[in-house]
Amino acid sequence: MKPNFIQKVTNWGNFPIVEKEMRSEDSFKNIKEFVLNHNEVIARGNGRCYGDASLGEAIFSTKKLNKFISFDRLNGVIECESGVLLSEVLEIAVPQGYFLYVTPGTKFISIGGAIASDVHGKNHHAEGCFSEYVMEFKLMTENGEIITCSREENSDKFWATIGGMGLTGIILTATFKLKNIESAYIRQESIKADNLDEIFRLFDESESWTYTVAWIDCLQKGKNIGRSILMRGEHAFQHELPQSMGKTPLRLKKKLQPTVPFYFPGFVLNALTVKIFNWLYYKKQSKKEVKNFIDYETFFYPLDAITDWNKIYGKSGFIQYQMVIPKEAGKEGMRKILETIAKSGNGSFLAVLKLFGKNNPQAYNSFPMEGYTLALDFKVNSRLKKLVDQLDAIVQEFGGRIYLTKDSMSRSSLTNYLKNIQNPKFVSLQHKRIINNNS
């Protein structure tokens, strides 16, 4: 009989599914005991990453490390345990006039995960990665010792852990800064682009905007390749808002949240249905340019509005493939990537293009580099590995890299850019896959 802590574990893409030991503790003493009693350990937050990075032989879940320690409302500084979710930070911060400096496309990730992945958002070109606003964190090392890591104290561990995918230890607590806002709303402009040339021109013209992102139709070919909609935004000032929003500018009305109640049958998502969805999404904006105000949840977290949306991809699951191409080769590289996807028939209706600025050179394990990044969701099927290999080859040709947080299938030569981490204790399935492929 298996112990009750052996269980099936998977992340948001439902691929891969593994049967491993997973524990969750809220006592540092018990966490130390868990670390010392296992040869291999990896930390896992809320399981909202897409790849296999937080899966391993022995998994420590930080879900019980979910307490706030302090909130300096004068200076906008929060200290909390690593299992606290971004959604929980926003619940207390936004009504006080604060927001996250950097947030990815879901608010349901943990603070520890945000540091381990050094997450980026729609504003990397303007405000960098999450690590830019992390002041310090407490890290449990392989011998169970708890150390404080910051730019001044244990700085080698600090920078190795930033983007280090959990391979340096278990993050226990973190202290980070928030930004001031006057409202919970975003002043948004949406602009349609007919092709790749136009969307790249719009990104260039929008570099002064804090937030920019484009949805892109990845199945278009020929003169329409790269057909897309750019969305750019700024935190709205109270005086800008329409009267209905300005009455309570820092509080949003509760919304109904639909749920996907079951896994969709495998035949529902195919090249035809993705093509129809992309056509409808592009056509729903009838004007070339639309200006409006929307709440921050709609702007930053549109998919979070649907509970269990990952079930749309069926029981076989899906991957999210995200790469970055250096800026000077961005248009040529993206054209080749989009042509390859369109030819394969493995369409993605969640294809997001963003612009990265220069990254902090001290954060040497972080994913971003100055250039363009494209993230695409692909249903797992028998043809997908061939497509991933083709995309990997293109990314390598143009000097790009793959985002480890979302990787579960890419070749080791592209994923293995974690430097100076030689720790036999903290190991993930992804790390093993890279090591085995390299040997």
Buried (B, 14 or more C-beta within 10 A) or exposed (E): EEEEEEEEBBBBBBBBEBEBBBBBBBEBEEBBEBBEEBEBBBBBBBBBBBBBBBBBBBBBBBBBBBEEEEBEBEEBBBBBBBBBBBBBBBEBBBEEBBBBBBBBBBBBBBBBBBBBBBBBBBBBBBBBBBBBBBEBBBBBBBEBEBBBBBEEEBEEBBBBBBBBBBBBBBBBBBBBBBBEBBBBBBBBBBBBBBBBBBBBEBBEEBEEBBBBBBBBBBBBEEEEBBBBBBBBBBBBBEEBBEEEBBEEBBEBEEEEEEEEEEBBEBEEBBEEEBBEBBBEEBEEEEEEEBEEBBBBBBBBBBEBEBEEBBBBBBBBBBBBBBBBBBBEBBBEBBBBBBBBBBEBBBBBBBBBBBBBBEBBEEBBBBBBBBBBBBBBBBBBBEEBEEBBEBBBBBBBEBBBBBBBBBBBBBBBEBBBBBEEBEBEBBBBBBBBBBEEEEE
